[in-house]
Amino acid sequence: MRIALLSDIHANLEALDACLAHARERGAARLAFLGDFVGYGADAVAVVRRVAEEVAGGALAVKGNHDAALERRGGYFNEAAHAALDWAQHTLSADLRAFLAALPLVLREPPLFLVHASAVAPERWDYVDSPGAALRCVEATGEPYTFVGHVHDQALYYAGTSGRMLPFRPAAGTPIPVAAHRHWLGVVGSVGQPRDRNPAAGYAMFDLSRRELTFHRVPYDHAAAANKIRRAGLPESLAYRVEAGI
């Protein structure tokens, strides 16, 4: 079974549609969403509705920090992020806000563990951006395969013979063997706002039967997504980030 892992959509419908089409063309039998459906972009309503429909059909989903901020705003958001969250709160219906509020912080479905940030303390929204952070995260999950988002980049960590987690830089489109005898942590990247100066949307596909993980980058109409941000009256910096991939 192939599972598409999508995170940090950030109200970018064009990017989400492109990734869903790409994943289904490649045989994805199930979807797993790793949070941050709102924020930064202008299509919060359409994105959250699409995710809710997929969850009703059997997809998995966990809550991200931007989703949680609709209930209780943290102090770590900058002015542009606050503006996008205000837009989401203004445009989302009560039922869509309730859907986000009810999402869990983590999901365990052996051999998988899904979380937006670190599994150590999911509510603190710590980044898994180093081998040390990856080790602490997998120690908290206890599953062979842990998948996270939040970092907006794509990375893979695996347990070495010393017990430490070692980094591996994946190449887009290249399947990586991930045998179950060791622990793996995949940072799946961002669908809606990649930050490596490549605007193409990012997600990952896990083939559970073959024990292979493939990271993908999917070109999409980022100019259309950026123009929606401008038409919504959101900060220009948010549109530019989508266009530039930063």
C-alpha positions as CSV (number, residue, x, y, z in Angstrom):
1,M,0.0,0.0,0.0
2,R,1.3,3.5,-0.9
3,I,0.6,6.3,1.5
4,A,1.0,10.0,0.4
5,L,2.3,12.1,3.3
6,L,1.4,15.8,2.9
7,S,2.2,18.6,5.4
8,D,2.1,22.4,5.7
9,I,-0.4,23.1,2.9
10,H,-1.0,26.6,4.3
11,A,-4.2,27.4,2.5
12,N,-2.6,26.8,-1.0
13,L,-5.2,25.1,-3.0
14,E,-3.2,25.0,-6.2
15,A,-0.3,23.2,-4.5
16,L,-2.6,20.8,-2.8
17,D,-4.5,19.9,-5.9
18,A,-1.2,19.3,-7.8
19,C,0.1,17.0,-5.1
20,L,-3.1,15.0,-4.8
21,A,-3.2,14.5,-8.5
22,H,0.5,13.5,-8.6
23,A,0.1,11.1,-5.7
24,R,-3.0,9.4,-7.2
25,E,-1.3,9.0,-10.6
26,R,1.4,7.1,-8.7
27,G,-0.9,4.8,-7.0
28,A,-1.5,6.4,-3.6
29,A,-4.1,4.2,-1.8
30,R,-4.3,6.4,1.3
31,L,-3.5,10.0,2.3
32,A,-2.0,11.3,5.6
33,F,-2.0,15.0,6.4
34,L,0.5,16.2,8.9
35,G,-1.0,19.6,9.8
36,D,-0.9,23.3,9.1
37,F,-3.8,23.5,6.7
38,V,-4.3,27.2,7.3
39,G,-2.0,30.2,7.5
40,Y,0.1,32.2,4.9
41,G,-2.2,31.4,1.9
42,A,-5.7,32.7,0.9
43,D,-7.6,29.4,0.3
44,A,-8.2,28.3,3.9
45,V,-11.8,27.4,3.3
46,A,-11.2,25.3,0.2
47,V,-8.2,23.5,1.7
48,V,-9.8,22.7,5.0
49,R,-12.9,21.5,3.2
50,R,-10.9,19.3,0.9
51,V,-8.9,17.8,3.8
52,A,-12.1,17.2,5.8
53,E,-13.7,15.4,2.8
54,E,-10.6,13.2,2.5
55,V,-10.6,12.4,6.2
56,A,-14.3,11.4,6.0
57,G,-13.2,9.0,3.3
58,G,-10.5,7.4,5.4
59,A,-7.5,9.7,5.2
60,L,-5.4,10.4,8.4
61,A,-4.8,13.9,9.7
62,V,-3.1,15.6,12.7
63,K,-3.2,19.2,13.8
64,G,-0.4,21.8,13.1
65,N,0.5,24.9,15.1
66,H,-1.2,27.2,12.6
67,D,-4.4,25.2,13.0
68,A,-4.1,25.3,16.8
69,A,-3.6,29.0,16.6
70,L,-7.2,29.5,15.5
71,E,-8.2,28.3,19.0
72,R,-5.4,30.0,20.9
73,R,-2.9,32.3,19.3
74,G,0.8,31.8,20.2
75,G,3.2,34.6,20.6
76,Y,5.7,33.3,18.0
77,F,3.8,34.4,14.9
78,N,5.0,37.4,12.9
79,E,2.8,40.1,11.6
80,A,2.2,38.5,8.2
81,A,1.4,35.2,9.8
82,H,-1.1,36.9,12.1
83,A,-2.8,38.5,9.2
84,A,-3.2,35.2,7.4
85,L,-4.6,33.6,10.5
86,D,-7.1,36.4,11.0
87,W,-8.2,35.9,7.4
88,A,-8.7,32.2,8.1
89,Q,-10.7,32.9,11.2
90,H,-12.8,35.4,9.3
91,T,-13.5,33.1,6.3
92,L,-13.8,29.6,7.8
93,S,-17.2,28.4,8.8
94,A,-18.0,27.1,12.3
95,D,-18.0,23.5,11.2
96,L,-14.6,23.8,9.5
97,R,-13.1,25.5,12.6
98,A,-14.6,22.6,14.6
99,F,-13.0,20.1,12.3
100,L,-9.6,21.6,12.9
101,A,-10.1,21.9,16.6
102,A,-11.0,18.2,16.9
103,L,-7.9,17.0,15.1
104,P,-5.4,15.1,17.3
105,L,-1.8,16.2,17.8
106,V,-0.5,12.7,17.0
107,L,-1.6,9.5,15.3
108,R,-0.1,6.1,15.9
109,E,-1.0,3.5,13.3
110,P,1.7,0.8,13.5
111,P,4.3,0.8,12.1
112,L,3.6,4.5,11.5
113,F,3.7,7.5,13.8
114,L,2.4,10.8,12.5
115,V,3.0,14.2,14.2
116,H,3.3,17.8,12.9
117,A,6.3,18.8,15.0
118,S,8.3,16.6,17.5
119,A,6.6,13.7,19.2
120,V,8.5,14.6,22.4
121,A,6.0,17.3,23.3
122,P,3.8,17.9,20.3
123,E,2.1,20.9,21.9
124,R,5.4,22.8,22.1
125,W,5.8,22.7,18.3
126,D,9.6,22.0,18.4
127,Y,11.4,21.5,15.1
128,V,13.0,18.2,14.1
129,D,15.9,19.8,12.3
130,S,18.9,18.0,13.6
131,P,20.0,14.4,14.3
132,G,19.7,15.0,18.0
133,A,16.1,16.3,17.6
134,A,15.3,13.3,15.4
135,L,16.7,10.9,18.0
136,R,14.5,12.4,20.8
137,C,11.5,12.2,18.5
138,V,11.8,8.6,17.5
139,E,12.5,7.6,21.1
140,A,9.2,9.1,21.9
141,T,7.3,7.3,19.1
142,G,8.5,3.7,19.5
143,E,7.6,3.0,15.8
144,P,9.9,2.1,13.0
145,Y,8.6,4.9,10.8
146,T,7.9,8.4,12.1
147,F,6.8,11.2,9.8
148,V,6.7,14.9,10.6
149,G,6.3,18.3,8.9
150,H,6.7,21.8,10.3
151,V,10.3,22.3,9.0
152,H,9.1,23.2,5.4
153,D,12.1,21.2,4.0
154,Q,12.6,17.6,3.1
155,A,15.0,15.4,5.1
156,L,15.5,11.9,6.2
157,Y,17.1,10.5,9.4
158,Y,17.9,6.9,10.2
159,A,19.3,5.0,13.2
160,G,22.9,4.0,12.8
161,T,24.7,1.1,14.5
162,S,25.8,3.4,17.3
163,G,22.1,4.2,18.1
164,R,22.5,7.8,16.9
165,M,20.3,9.2,14.1
166,L,22.2,10.0,10.9
167,P,21.0,12.5,8.3
168,F,20.3,11.6,4.7
169,R,19.6,14.1,2.0
170,P,16.9,12.7,-0.3
171,A,16.8,13.3,-4.1
172,A,13.3,14.0,-5.4
173,G,11.8,11.1,-7.2
174,T,14.3,8.5,-6.1
175,P,12.9,5.6,-4.0
176,I,14.9,5.0,-0.8
177,P,14.9,1.6,0.8
178,V,13.8,1.9,4.5
179,A,14.0,-1.5,6.1
180,A,12.0,-2.0,9.2
181,H,14.9,-3.3,11.3
182,R,16.0,0.3,12.0
183,H,14.2,3.5,13.0
184,W,13.5,6.1,10.3
185,L,12.2,9.7,10.6
186,G,11.0,11.5,7.4
187,V,10.5,15.2,7.3
188,V,8.1,15.3,4.4
189,G,8.4,19.0,3.3
190,S,5.8,21.6,2.6
191,V,3.0,21.4,0.0
192,G,2.1,25.1,0.2
193,Q,5.2,27.0,1.1
194,P,8.6,25.3,0.5
195,R,11.6,27.3,1.7
196,D,14.5,26.0,-0.3
197,R,14.2,28.6,-3.1
198,N,12.3,26.1,-5.2
199,P,8.5,26.9,-5.4
200,A,7.5,23.4,-6.4
201,A,5.3,21.7,-3.8
202,G,6.8,19.0,-1.7
203,Y,5.4,15.8,-0.3
204,A,6.5,12.2,0.3
205,M,5.2,8.7,-0.6
206,F,5.7,5.7,1.6
207,D,5.3,2.3,0.0
208,L,4.5,0.1,3.0
209,S,4.7,-3.2,1.1
210,R,8.0,-2.5,-0.6
211,R,9.4,-0.5,2.4
212,E,10.4,2.4,0.2
213,L,10.1,6.1,0.8
214,T,10.1,8.6,-2.1
215,F,10.2,12.4,-1.7
216,H,8.6,14.4,-4.5
217,R,8.6,17.9,-5.8
218,V,5.6,18.9,-7.9
219,P,5.5,22.1,-10.1
220,Y,2.2,23.9,-9.9
221,D,0.7,27.3,-10.7
222,H,2.4,29.2,-7.9
223,A,1.6,32.5,-9.6
224,A,-2.1,31.9,-9.3
225,A,-1.7,31.1,-5.6
226,A,0.3,34.2,-5.0
227,N,-2.2,36.4,-6.9
228,K,-5.0,35.0,-4.6
229,I,-3.0,36.2,-1.6
230,R,-2.8,39.7,-3.1
231,R,-6.5,39.8,-4.0
232,A,-7.3,38.8,-0.5
233,G,-5.4,41.9,0.8
234,L,-2.9,39.8,2.7
235,P,0.7,41.0,3.1
236,E,2.8,41.1,-0.1
237,S,5.6,39.2,1.6
238,L,3.3,36.1,1.7
239,A,2.7,36.2,-2.0
240,Y,6.4,36.7,-2.7
241,R,7.3,33.7,-0.5
242,V,5.1,31.4,-2.6
243,E,6.5,32.7,-5.8
244,A,10.1,32.5,-4.7
245,G,10.0,29.3,-2.6
246,I,11.4,31.0,0.5
